[in-house]
Amino acid sequence: MCGITGFISTKREGLKTQCKRMVTSINHRGPDDHGVWADQHEGVVLGHARLSIIDLSPEGHQPMRSNSGRYVIAFNGEIYNFQLLRKELIKVGVSFRGHSDTEVLLAAIEYWGFQGALEKCVGMFAIALWDKKDKALLLARDRVGEKPLYYGQVNGAFLFGSELKALKKYDSWGGDLDRNSLSLYLRHNYIPAPYTIYKGINKLKPGTFLTIHTDGSEFKVQESVYWSAHDMVENGVSNTILGSEAEIRDELESVIRTSIREKMISDVPLGAFLSGGYDSSLVVSLMQQESSCPVKTFSIGFHEEGYNEAQHAKKVAEHIGTEHTELYVTPEQTINVIPKLPQMYDEPFSDSSQIPTYLVSEMTREHVTVALTGDAGDEIFGGYNRYLMTQKLWDKLNRIPGGIRGLAANIATGLRPATWDHIINSCYPLLPRKFHYQNPGDKMHKLAGLLSLQSPEALYHSLVSHWNEPDDIVIGGKEYETILTSLEKWPRTNNIIEKMMYLDTVSYLPDDILVKVDRASMAVSLEARVPFLDHRVMEYAWKIPFDLKINNGNGKHILRQILYKYVPQNLVDRPKMGFGVPIDDWLRNSLRDWAEDLLSTERLKREANFHVEPIRKKWEEHLSGKRNWQYYLWDILMFQAWNVSK
């Protein structure tokens, strides 16, 4: 794993000096070696920070030139099938100096062309390629978005980099806040691609590549798609696999095994994260089947009840026979991560599981350089609770005629929550205790919001939103359109759960889960690999009949049937637990002073990014214990902390 950066500039002076500063800013992504290549005549420069994983020799140094000299590449990631591609290329007469996947990738580009090579590669990557013949810069990102790549134009230069901090080292960097992106952030707790927190700076969308030409005064940018999750879903649901459950289960296991086998190729120590849930337990089980010695596994535990999975992971590890390491962290250790988050993530990001993800990465890096993870099982095999909850809730709502639902919603919102509290509380002496609720007025307004929804798609959007009306919070904000609001771009399926799985695959997965894992792991120079995101696994999974994914009200049915071959049901069958920390309690206690400073009325008014009243209201209600607004407040706090540090 590595970091890449560089630019094309209309200016020709100081290219390498500028790029060296940009590379240094992402040293954590690749501390083993640095390289900068420049063509001063064309005004192009590529930079690379290397974390040596495959071919540790100098032959793996980057930026790397192709054999013909036509191409120069800066590459971040892994090509898992590089050995097969290497054999195929040797058969047609290609020779190799070293043993790196980067050299194979370059040879593949020379032989099959850029798009042809991307289509043949199995991997996670961000690529910057200079084509000397066509005088073009090409930027590409892997199919699902495991590896990040940012780009944008700044004062006569076209910049790119693995992290925003590299772009920010460019001399003419401006970095104007994009308030529309800020609105998106408050809705999602992340900023969806292609947007970033800065005006004019974008994330390259997964499965795409850019071709950039310049005439010396302006840049012409063309976007191309080489792989589409939309097409994968439509092809999958229209070409369902025929066969028995046992046959499909065995074939799926074979496909996953192949993915895991390839992702275990490494010239440095390798292990795996193990939470004790279905996904990581299956990954580790199959790793152990492929390994002649105990696999190294890692988990962290918390002393707080309701947040600790370590005891489950330990039992699974003992059964499988791994070399298991666990760390129980104190609240102080956990809280000490918070000041690091703004620099780690570069833009506002408020999935609070970023904290334990960093801690498990930090602990794992003390023992290995590469770790496999169980991420993406939920999105691909239907594991999230919200899938079934949305379906059930909409089925109930849909039984109520639209006119009646609208009337009920109007009545519910016709009175303020405080008025409803007074009315309902006065009725409590007449009602059984099971009908006594805290904050009944707020619940009436929430119910009204659900009653007013006109489709299951709208219900899903509401359930995955934090602030439902973020434009009312952000001063001058106007939320951009995203895939979640562009129904015409969704794949054709009448199954709402399949639609949700698709939407999570193209939004929540790349822009939240994979961002969280990439930044947390790379902050400590650890490479994280995700076997379920092999596109061959994903494409096969979408052809599996739906009732083998969600069966009898339970998700990941067929995945669990594979796992039960290696781990007893009683060790893994338990309610789903998020990888979280008790932010709600911390905000009322150990983090209270820190949060109060960032949320003070004076600061909010001075910075003028948010309307003050709704934020202060939630903060005061949270402190009083009247409501738990941890997710809403963490969104604001992570922006405020980022804004201070940027």
Secondary structure as a PSIPRED ss2 file (coil, helix, strand):
# PSIPRED VFORMAT (PSIPRED V4.0)

   1 M C   1.000  0.000  0.000
   2 C E   0.000  0.000  1.000
   3 G E   0.000  0.000  1.000
   4 I E   0.000  0.000  1.000
   5 T E   0.000  0.000  1.000
   6 G E   0.000  0.000  1.000
   7 F E   0.000  0.000  1.000
   8 I E   0.000  0.000  1.000
   9 S E   0.000  0.000  1.000
  10 T C   1.000  0.000  0.000
  11 K C   1.000  0.000  0.000
  12 R C   1.000  0.000  0.000
  13 E C   1.000  0.000  0.000
  14 G C   1.000  0.000  0.000
  15 L H   0.000  1.000  0.000
  16 K H   0.000  1.000  0.000
  17 T H   0.000  1.000  0.000
  18 Q H   0.000  1.000  0.000
  19 C H   0.000  1.000  0.000
  20 K H   0.000  1.000  0.000
  21 R H   0.000  1.000  0.000
  22 M H   0.000  1.000  0.000
  23 V H   0.000  1.000  0.000
  24 T H   0.000  1.000  0.000
  25 S H   0.000  1.000  0.000
  26 I C   1.000  0.000  0.000
  27 N H   0.000  1.000  0.000
  28 H H   0.000  1.000  0.000
  29 R H   0.000  1.000  0.000
  30 G C   1.000  0.000  0.000
  31 P E   0.000  0.000  1.000
  32 D C   1.000  0.000  0.000
  33 D E   0.000  0.000  1.000
  34 H E   0.000  0.000  1.000
  35 G E   0.000  0.000  1.000
  36 V E   0.000  0.000  1.000
  37 W E   0.000  0.000  1.000
  38 A E   0.000  0.000  1.000
  39 D E   0.000  0.000  1.000
  40 Q C   1.000  0.000  0.000
  41 H C   1.000  0.000  0.000
  42 E C   1.000  0.000  0.000
  43 G C   1.000  0.000  0.000
  44 V E   0.000  0.000  1.000
  45 V E   0.000  0.000  1.000
  46 L E   0.000  0.000  1.000
  47 G E   0.000  0.000  1.000
  48 H E   0.000  0.000  1.000
  49 A E   0.000  0.000  1.000
  50 R E   0.000  0.000  1.000
  51 L C   1.000  0.000  0.000
  52 S C   1.000  0.000  0.000
  53 I C   1.000  0.000  0.000
  54 I C   1.000  0.000  0.000
  55 D C   1.000  0.000  0.000
  56 L C   1.000  0.000  0.000
  57 S C   1.000  0.000  0.000
  58 P H   0.000  1.000  0.000
  59 E H   0.000  1.000  0.000
  60 G H   0.000  1.000  0.000
  61 H C   1.000  0.000  0.000
  62 Q C   1.000  0.000  0.000
  63 P C   1.000  0.000  0.000
  64 M E   0.000  0.000  1.000
  65 R E   0.000  0.000  1.000
  66 S C   1.000  0.000  0.000
  67 N C   1.000  0.000  0.000
  68 S C   1.000  0.000  0.000
  69 G C   1.000  0.000  0.000
  70 R C   1.000  0.000  0.000
  71 Y E   0.000  0.000  1.000
  72 V E   0.000  0.000  1.000
  73 I E   0.000  0.000  1.000
  74 A E   0.000  0.000  1.000
  75 F E   0.000  0.000  1.000
  76 N E   0.000  0.000  1.000
  77 G E   0.000  0.000  1.000
  78 E E   0.000  0.000  1.000
  79 I E   0.000  0.000  1.000
  80 Y C   1.000  0.000  0.000
  81 N C   1.000  0.000  0.000
  82 F H   0.000  1.000  0.000
  83 Q H   0.000  1.000  0.000
  84 L H   0.000  1.000  0.000
  85 L H   0.000  1.000  0.000
  86 R H   0.000  1.000  0.000
  87 K H   0.000  1.000  0.000
  88 E H   0.000  1.000  0.000
  89 L H   0.000  1.000  0.000
  90 I H   0.000  1.000  0.000
  91 K H   0.000  1.000  0.000
  92 V C   1.000  0.000  0.000
  93 G C   1.000  0.000  0.000
  94 V C   1.000  0.000  0.000
  95 S C   1.000  0.000  0.000
  96 F C   1.000  0.000  0.000
  97 R C   1.000  0.000  0.000
  98 G C   1.000  0.000  0.000
  99 H C   1.000  0.000  0.000
 100 S C   1.000  0.000  0.000
 101 D H   0.000  1.000  0.000
 102 T H   0.000  1.000  0.000
 103 E H   0.000  1.000  0.000
 104 V H   0.000  1.000  0.000
 105 L H   0.000  1.000  0.000
 106 L H   0.000  1.000  0.000
 107 A H   0.000  1.000  0.000
 108 A H   0.000  1.000  0.000
 109 I H   0.000  1.000  0.000
 110 E H   0.000  1.000  0.000
 111 Y H   0.000  1.000  0.000
 112 W H   0.000  1.000  0.000
 113 G C   1.000  0.000  0.000
 114 F H   0.000  1.000  0.000
 115 Q H   0.000  1.000  0.000
 116 G H   0.000  1.000  0.000
 117 A H   0.000  1.000  0.000
 118 L H   0.000  1.000  0.000
 119 E H   0.000  1.000  0.000
 120 K H   0.000  1.000  0.000
 121 C C   1.000  0.000  0.000
 122 V C   1.000  0.000  0.000
 123 G E   0.000  0.000  1.000
 124 M E   0.000  0.000  1.000
 125 F E   0.000  0.000  1.000
 126 A E   0.000  0.000  1.000
 127 I E   0.000  0.000  1.000
 128 A E   0.000  0.000  1.000
 129 L E   0.000  0.000  1.000
 130 W E   0.000  0.000  1.000
 131 D E   0.000  0.000  1.000
 132 K C   1.000  0.000  0.000
 133 K C   1.000  0.000  0.000
 134 D C   1.000  0.000  0.000
 135 K C   1.000  0.000  0.000
 136 A E   0.000  0.000  1.000
 137 L E   0.000  0.000  1.000
 138 L E   0.000  0.000  1.000
 139 L E   0.000  0.000  1.000
 140 A E   0.000  0.000  1.000
 141 R E   0.000  0.000  1.000
 142 D C   1.000  0.000  0.000
 143 R C   1.000  0.000  0.000
 144 V C   1.000  0.000  0.000
 145 G C   1.000  0.000  0.000
 146 E C   1.000  0.000  0.000
 147 K C   1.000  0.000  0.000
 148 P C   1.000  0.000  0.000
 149 L C   1.000  0.000  0.000
 150 Y E   0.000  0.000  1.000
 151 Y E   0.000  0.000  1.000
 152 G E   0.000  0.000  1.000
 153 Q E   0.000  0.000  1.000
 154 V E   0.000  0.000  1.000
 155 N C   1.000  0.000  0.000
 156 G C   1.000  0.000  0.000
 157 A E   0.000  0.000  1.000
 158 F E   0.000  0.000  1.000
 159 L E   0.000  0.000  1.000
 160 F E   0.000  0.000  1.000
 161 G E   0.000  0.000  1.000
 162 S C   1.000  0.000  0.000
 163 E C   1.000  0.000  0.000
 164 L H   0.000  1.000  0.000
 165 K H   0.000  1.000  0.000
 166 A H   0.000  1.000  0.000
 167 L H   0.000  1.000  0.000
 168 K C   1.000  0.000  0.000
 169 K C   1.000  0.000  0.000
 170 Y C   1.000  0.000  0.000
 171 D C   1.000  0.000  0.000
 172 S C   1.000  0.000  0.000
 173 W C   1.000  0.000  0.000
 174 G C   1.000  0.000  0.000
 175 G C   1.000  0.000  0.000
 176 D C   1.000  0.000  0.000
 177 L E   0.000  0.000  1.000
 178 D C   1.000  0.000  0.000
 179 R H   0.000  1.000  0.000
 180 N H   0.000  1.000  0.000
 181 S H   0.000  1.000  0.000
 182 L H   0.000  1.000  0.000
 183 S H   0.000  1.000  0.000
 184 L H   0.000  1.000  0.000
 185 Y H   0.000  1.000  0.000
 186 L H   0.000  1.000  0.000
 187 R H   0.000  1.000  0.000
 188 H H   0.000  1.000  0.000
 189 N C   1.000  0.000  0.000
 190 Y C   1.000  0.000  0.000
 191 I C   1.000  0.000  0.000
 192 P C   1.000  0.000  0.000
 193 A C   1.000  0.000  0.000
 194 P C   1.000  0.000  0.000
 195 Y C   1.000  0.000  0.000
 196 T C   1.000  0.000  0.000
 197 I C   1.000  0.000  0.000
 198 Y E   0.000  0.000  1.000
 199 K C   1.000  0.000  0.000
 200 G C   1.000  0.000  0.000
 201 I E   0.000  0.000  1.000
 202 N E   0.000  0.000  1.000
 203 K E   0.000  0.000  1.000
 204 L C   1.000  0.000  0.000
 205 K C   1.000  0.000  0.000
 206 P C   1.000  0.000  0.000
 207 G C   1.000  0.000  0.000
 208 T E   0.000  0.000  1.000
 209 F E   0.000  0.000  1.000
 210 L E   0.000  0.000  1.000
 211 T E   0.000  0.000  1.000
 212 I E   0.000  0.000  1.000
 213 H E   0.000  0.000  1.000
 214 T E   0.000  0.000  1.000
 215 D C   1.000  0.000  0.000
 216 G C   1.000  0.000  0.000
 217 S C   1.000  0.000  0.000
 218 E C   1.000  0.000  0.000
 219 F E   0.000  0.000  1.000
 220 K E   0.000  0.000  1.000
 221 V E   0.000  0.000  1.000
 222 Q E   0.000  0.000  1.000
 223 E E   0.000  0.000  1.000
 224 S E   0.000  0.000  1.000
 225 V E   0.000  0.000  1.000
 226 Y C   1.000  0.000  0.000
 227 W C   1.000  0.000  0.000
 228 S C   1.000  0.000  0.000
 229 A H   0.000  1.000  0.000
 230 H H   0.000  1.000  0.000
 231 D H   0.000  1.000  0.000
 232 M H   0.000  1.000  0.000
 233 V H   0.000  1.000  0.000
 234 E H   0.000  1.000  0.000
 235 N H   0.000  1.000  0.000
 236 G H   0.000  1.000  0.000
 237 V H   0.000  1.000  0.000
 238 S H   0.000  1.000  0.000
 239 N C   1.000  0.000  0.000
 240 T C   1.000  0.000  0.000
 241 I C   1.000  0.000  0.000
 242 L C   1.000  0.000  0.000
 243 G C   1.000  0.000  0.000
 244 S C   1.000  0.000  0.000
 245 E H   0.000  1.000  0.000
 246 A H   0.000  1.000  0.000
 247 E H   0.000  1.000  0.000
 248 I H   0.000  1.000  0.000
 249 R H   0.000  1.000  0.000
 250 D H   0.000  1.000  0.000
 251 E H   0.000  1.000  0.000
 252 L H   0.000  1.000  0.000
 253 E H   0.000  1.000  0.000
 254 S H   0.000  1.000  0.000
 255 V H   0.000  1.000  0.000
 256 I H   0.000  1.000  0.000
 257 R H   0.000  1.000  0.000
 258 T H   0.000  1.000  0.000
 259 S H   0.000  1.000  0.000
 260 I H   0.000  1.000  0.000
 261 R H   0.000  1.000  0.000
 262 E H   0.000  1.000  0.000
 263 K H   0.000  1.000  0.000
 264 M C   1.000  0.000  0.000
 265 I C   1.000  0.000  0.000
 266 S C   1.000  0.000  0.000
 267 D C   1.000  0.000  0.000
 268 V C   1.000  0.000  0.000
 269 P C   1.000  0.000  0.000
 270 L E   0.000  0.000  1.000
 271 G E   0.000  0.000  1.000
 272 A E   0.000  0.000  1.000
 273 F E   0.000  0.000  1.000
 274 L C   1.000  0.000  0.000
 275 S C   1.000  0.000  0.000
 276 G C   1.000  0.000  0.000
 277 G C   1.000  0.000  0.000
 278 Y H   0.000  1.000  0.000
 279 D H   0.000  1.000  0.000
 280 S H   0.000  1.000  0.000
 281 S H   0.000  1.000  0.000
 282 L H   0.000  1.000  0.000
 283 V H   0.000  1.000  0.000
 284 V H   0.000  1.000  0.000
 285 S H   0.000  1.000  0.000
 286 L H   0.000  1.000  0.000
 287 M H   0.000  1.000  0.000
 288 Q H   0.000  1.000  0.000
 289 Q H   0.000  1.000  0.000
 290 E H   0.000  1.000  0.000
 291 S C   1.000  0.000  0.000
 292 S C   1.000  0.000  0.000
 293 C C   1.000  0.000  0.000
 294 P C   1.000  0.000  0.000
 295 V C   1.000  0.000  0.000
 296 K E   0.000  0.000  1.000
 297 T E   0.000  0.000  1.000
 298 F E   0.000  0.000  1.000
 299 S E   0.000  0.000  1.000
 300 I E   0.000  0.000  1.000
 301 G E   0.000  0.000  1.000
 302 F E   0.000  0.000  1.000
 303 H C   1.000  0.000  0.000
 304 E C   1.000  0.000  0.000
 305 E C   1.000  0.000  0.000
 306 G C   1.000  0.000  0.000
 307 Y C   1.000  0.000  0.000
 308 N C   1.000  0.000  0.000
 309 E C   1.000  0.000  0.000
 310 A H   0.000  1.000  0.000
 311 Q H   0.000  1.000  0.000
 312 H H   0.000  1.000  0.000
 313 A H   0.000  1.000  0.000
 314 K H   0.000  1.000  0.000
 315 K H   0.000  1.000  0.000
 316 V H   0.000  1.000  0.000
 317 A H   0.000  1.000  0.000
 318 E H   0.000  1.000  0.000
 319 H H   0.000  1.000  0.000
 320 I H   0.000  1.000  0.000
 321 G C   1.000  0.000  0.000
 322 T C   1.000  0.000  0.000
 323 E E   0.000  0.000  1.000
 324 H E   0.000  0.000  1.000
 325 T E   0.000  0.000  1.000
 326 E E   0.000  0.000  1.000
 327 L E   0.000  0.000  1.000
 328 Y E   0.000  0.000  1.000
 329 V E   0.000  0.000  1.000
 330 T C   1.000  0.000  0.000
 331 P H   0.000  1.000  0.000
 332 E H   0.000  1.000  0.000
 333 Q H   0.000  1.000  0.000
 334 T H   0.000  1.000  0.000
 335 I H   0.000  1.000  0.000
 336 N C   1.000  0.000  0.000
 337 V C   1.000  0.000  0.000
 338 I H   0.000  1.000  0.000
 339 P H   0.000  1.000  0.000
 340 K H   0.000  1.000  0.000
 341 L H   0.000  1.000  0.000
 342 P H   0.000  1.000  0.000
 343 Q H   0.000  1.000  0.000
 344 M H   0.000  1.000  0.000
 345 Y H   0.000  1.000  0.000
 346 D C   1.000  0.000  0.000
 347 E C   1.000  0.000  0.000
 348 P C   1.000  0.000  0.000
 349 F C   1.000  0.000  0.000
 350 S C   1.000  0.000  0.000
 351 D C   1.000  0.000  0.000
 352 S C   1.000  0.000  0.000
 353 S C   1.000  0.000  0.000
 354 Q H   0.000  1.000  0.000
 355 I H   0.000  1.000  0.000
 356 P H   0.000  1.000  0.000
 357 T H   0.000  1.000  0.000
 358 Y H   0.000  1.000  0.000
 359 L H   0.000  1.000  0.000
 360 V H   0.000  1.000  0.000
 361 S H   0.000  1.000  0.000
 362 E H   0.000  1.000  0.000
 363 M H   0.000  1.000  0.000
 364 T H   0.000  1.000  0.000
 365 R H   0.000  1.000  0.000
 366 E C   1.000  0.000  0.000
 367 H C   1.000  0.000  0.000
 368 V C   1.000  0.000  0.000
 369 T C   1.000  0.000  0.000
 370 V E   0.000  0.000  1.000
 371 A E   0.000  0.000  1.000
 372 L E   0.000  0.000  1.000
 373 T C   1.000  0.000  0.000
 374 G C   1.000  0.000  0.000
 375 D C   1.000  0.000  0.000
 376 A C   1.000  0.000  0.000
 377 G H   0.000  1.000  0.000
 378 D H   0.000  1.000  0.000
 379 E H   0.000  1.000  0.000
 380 I H   0.000  1.000  0.000
 381 F H   0.000  1.000  0.000
 382 G C   1.000  0.000  0.000
 383 G C   1.000  0.000  0.000
 384 Y C   1.000  0.000  0.000
 385 N H   0.000  1.000  0.000
 386 R H   0.000  1.000  0.000
 387 Y H   0.000  1.000  0.000
 388 L H   0.000  1.000  0.000
 389 M H   0.000  1.000  0.000
 390 T H   0.000  1.000  0.000
 391 Q H   0.000  1.000  0.000
 392 K H   0.000  1.000  0.000
 393 L H   0.000  1.000  0.000
 394 W H   0.000  1.000  0.000
 395 D H   0.000  1.000  0.000
 396 K H   0.000  1.000  0.000
 397 L H   0.000  1.000  0.000
 398 N C   1.000  0.000  0.000
 399 R C   1.000  0.000  0.000
 400 I C   1.000  0.000  0.000
 401 P C   1.000  0.000  0.000
 402 G H   0.000  1.000  0.000
 403 G H   0.000  1.000  0.000
 404 I H   0.000  1.000  0.000
 405 R H   0.000  1.000  0.000
 406 G H   0.000  1.000  0.000
 407 L H   0.000  1.000  0.000
 408 A H   0.000  1.000  0.000
 409 A H   0.000  1.000  0.000
 410 N H   0.000  1.000  0.000
 411 I H   0.000  1.000  0.000
 412 A H   0.000  1.000  0.000
 413 T H   0.000  1.000  0.000
 414 G C   1.000  0.000  0.000
 415 L C   1.000  0.000  0.000
 416 R C   1.000  0.000  0.000
 417 P H   0.000  1.000  0.000
 418 A H   0.000  1.000  0.000
 419 T H   0.000  1.000  0.000
 420 W H   0.000  1.000  0.000
 421 D H   0.000  1.000  0.000
 422 H H   0.000  1.000  0.000
 423 I H   0.000  1.000  0.000
 424 I H   0.000  1.000  0.000
 425 N H   0.000  1.000  0.000
 426 S H   0.000  1.000  0.000
 427 C H   0.000  1.000  0.000
 428 Y H   0.000  1.000  0.000
 429 P H   0.000  1.000  0.000
 430 L H   0.000  1.000  0.000
 431 L C   1.000  0.000  0.000
 432 P C   1.000  0.000  0.000
 433 R H   0.000  1.000  0.000
 434 K H   0.000  1.000  0.000
 435 F H   0.000  1.000  0.000
 436 H C   1.000  0.000  0.000
 437 Y C   1.000  0.000  0.000
 438 Q C   1.000  0.000  0.000
 439 N C   1.000  0.000  0.000
 440 P H   0.000  1.000  0.000
 441 G H   0.000  1.000  0.000
 442 D H   0.000  1.000  0.000
 443 K H   0.000  1.000  0.000
 444 M H   0.000  1.000  0.000
 445 H H   0.000  1.000  0.000
 446 K H   0.000  1.000  0.000
 447 L H   0.000  1.000  0.000
 448 A H   0.000  1.000  0.000
 449 G H   0.000  1.000  0.000
 450 L H   0.000  1.000  0.000
 451 L H   0.000  1.000  0.000
 452 S C   1.000  0.000  0.000
 453 L C   1.000  0.000  0.000
 454 Q C   1.000  0.000  0.000
 455 S C   1.000  0.000  0.000
 456 P H   0.000  1.000  0.000
 457 E H   0.000  1.000  0.000
 458 A H   0.000  1.000  0.000
 459 L H   0.000  1.000  0.000
 460 Y H   0.000  1.000  0.000
 461 H H   0.000  1.000  0.000
 462 S H   0.000  1.000  0.000
 463 L H   0.000  1.000  0.000
 464 V C   1.000  0.000  0.000
 465 S C   1.000  0.000  0.000
 466 H C   1.000  0.000  0.000
 467 W C   1.000  0.000  0.000
 468 N C   1.000  0.000  0.000
 469 E C   1.000  0.000  0.000
 470 P H   0.000  1.000  0.000
 471 D H   0.000  1.000  0.000
 472 D H   0.000  1.000  0.000
 473 I C   1.000  0.000  0.000
 474 V E   0.000  0.000  1.000
 475 I C   1.000  0.000  0.000
 476 G C   1.000  0.000  0.000
 477 G C   1.000  0.000  0.000
 478 K C   1.000  0.000  0.000
 479 E C   1.000  0.000  0.000
 480 Y C   1.000  0.000  0.000
 481 E C   1.000  0.000  0.000
 482 T C   1.000  0.000  0.000
 483 I H   0.000  1.000  0.000
 484 L H   0.000  1.000  0.000
 485 T H   0.000  1.000  0.000
 486 S C   1.000  0.000  0.000
 487 L H   0.000  1.000  0.000
 488 E H   0.000  1.000  0.000
 489 K H   0.000  1.000  0.000
 490 W C   1.000  0.000  0.000
 491 P C   1.000  0.000  0.000
 492 R C   1.000  0.000  0.000
 493 T C   1.000  0.000  0.000
 494 N C   1.000  0.000  0.000
 495 N C   1.000  0.000  0.000
 496 I H   0.000  1.000  0.000
 497 I H   0.000  1.000  0.000
 498 E H   0.000  1.000  0.000
 499 K H   0.000  1.000  0.000
 500 M H   0.000  1.000  0.000
 501 M H   0.000  1.000  0.000
 502 Y H   0.000  1.000  0.000
 503 L H   0.000  1.000  0.000
 504 D H   0.000  1.000  0.000
 505 T H   0.000  1.000  0.000
 506 V H   0.000  1.000  0.000
 507 S H   0.000  1.000  0.000
 508 Y H   0.000  1.000  0.000
 509 L H   0.000  1.000  0.000
 510 P H   0.000  1.000  0.000
 511 D H   0.000  1.000  0.000
 512 D H   0.000  1.000  0.000
 513 I H   0.000  1.000  0.000
 514 L H   0.000  1.000  0.000
 515 V H   0.000  1.000  0.000
 516 K H   0.000  1.000  0.000
 517 V H   0.000  1.000  0.000
 518 D H   0.000  1.000  0.000
 519 R H   0.000  1.000  0.000
 520 A H   0.000  1.000  0.000
 521 S H   0.000  1.000  0.000
 522 M H   0.000  1.000  0.000
 523 A C   1.000  0.000  0.000
 524 V C   1.000  0.000  0.000
 525 S C   1.000  0.000  0.000
 526 L C   1.000  0.000  0.000
 527 E E   0.000  0.000  1.000
 528 A E   0.000  0.000  1.000
 529 R E   0.000  0.000  1.000
 530 V C   1.000  0.000  0.000
 531 P H   0.000  1.000  0.000
 532 F H   0.000  1.000  0.000
 533 L H   0.000  1.000  0.000
 534 D C   1.000  0.000  0.000
 535 H H   0.000  1.000  0.000
 536 R H   0.000  1.000  0.000
 537 V H   0.000  1.000  0.000
 538 M H   0.000  1.000  0.000
 539 E H   0.000  1.000  0.000
 540 Y H   0.000  1.000  0.000
 541 A H   0.000  1.000  0.000
 542 W C   1.000  0.000  0.000
 543 K C   1.000  0.000  0.000
 544 I C   1.000  0.000  0.000
 545 P C   1.000  0.000  0.000
 546 F H   0.000  1.000  0.000
 547 D H   0.000  1.000  0.000
 548 L H   0.000  1.000  0.000
 549 K C   1.000  0.000  0.000
 550 I C   1.000  0.000  0.000
 551 N E   0.000  0.000  1.000
 552 N C   1.000  0.000  0.000
 553 G C   1.000  0.000  0.000
 554 N E   0.000  0.000  1.000
 555 G C   1.000  0.000  0.000
 556 K C   1.000  0.000  0.000
 557 H H   0.000  1.000  0.000
 558 I H   0.000  1.000  0.000
 559 L H   0.000  1.000  0.000
 560 R H   0.000  1.000  0.000
 561 Q H   0.000  1.000  0.000
 562 I H   0.000  1.000  0.000
 563 L H   0.000  1.000  0.000
 564 Y C   1.000  0.000  0.000
 565 K C   1.000  0.000  0.000
 566 Y C   1.000  0.000  0.000
 567 V C   1.000  0.000  0.000
 568 P C   1.000  0.000  0.000
 569 Q H   0.000  1.000  0.000
 570 N H   0.000  1.000  0.000
 571 L H   0.000  1.000  0.000
 572 V H   0.000  1.000  0.000
 573 D C   1.000  0.000  0.000
 574 R C   1.000  0.000  0.000
 575 P C   1.000  0.000  0.000
 576 K C   1.000  0.000  0.000
 577 M C   1.000  0.000  0.000
 578 G C   1.000  0.000  0.000
 579 F C   1.000  0.000  0.000
 580 G C   1.000  0.000  0.000
 581 V C   1.000  0.000  0.000
 582 P C   1.000  0.000  0.000
 583 I H   0.000  1.000  0.000
 584 D H   0.000  1.000  0.000
 585 D H   0.000  1.000  0.000
 586 W H   0.000  1.000  0.000
 587 L H   0.000  1.000  0.000
 588 R H   0.000  1.000  0.000
 589 N C   1.000  0.000  0.000
 590 S C   1.000  0.000  0.000
 591 L C   1.000  0.000  0.000
 592 R H   0.000  1.000  0.000
 593 D H   0.000  1.000  0.000
 594 W H   0.000  1.000  0.000
 595 A H   0.000  1.000  0.000
 596 E H   0.000  1.000  0.000
 597 D H   0.000  1.000  0.000
 598 L H   0.000  1.000  0.000
 599 L C   1.000  0.000  0.000
 600 S C   1.000  0.000  0.000
 601 T H   0.000  1.000  0.000
 602 E H   0.000  1.000  0.000
 603 R H   0.000  1.000  0.000
 604 L H   0.000  1.000  0.000
 605 K H   0.000  1.000  0.000
 606 R H   0.000  1.000  0.000
 607 E H   0.000  1.000  0.000
 608 A C   1.000  0.000  0.000
 609 N C   1.000  0.000  0.000
 610 F E   0.000  0.000  1.000
 611 H C   1.000  0.000  0.000
 612 V H   0.000  1.000  0.000
 613 E H   0.000  1.000  0.000
 614 P H   0.000  1.000  0.000
 615 I H   0.000  1.000  0.000
 616 R H   0.000  1.000  0.000
 617 K H   0.000  1.000  0.000
 618 K H   0.000  1.000  0.000
 619 W H   0.000  1.000  0.000
 620 E H   0.000  1.000  0.000
 621 E H   0.000  1.000  0.000
 622 H H   0.000  1.000  0.000
 623 L H   0.000  1.000  0.000
 624 S H   0.000  1.000  0.000
 625 G C   1.000  0.000  0.000
 626 K C   1.000  0.000  0.000
 627 R C   1.000  0.000  0.000
 628 N C   1.000  0.000  0.000
 629 W C   1.000  0.000  0.000
 630 Q H   0.000  1.000  0.000
 631 Y H   0.000  1.000  0.000
 632 Y H   0.000  1.000  0.000
 633 L H   0.000  1.000  0.000
 634 W H   0.000  1.000  0.000
 635 D H   0.000  1.000  0.000
 636 I H   0.000  1.000  0.000
 637 L H   0.000  1.000  0.000
 638 M H   0.000  1.000  0.000
 639 F H   0.000  1.000  0.000
 640 Q H   0.000  1.000  0.000
 641 A H   0.000  1.000  0.000
 642 W H   0.000  1.000  0.000
 643 N H   0.000  1.000  0.000
 644 V H   0.000  1.000  0.000
 645 S H   0.000  1.000  0.000
 646 K C   1.000  0.000  0.000
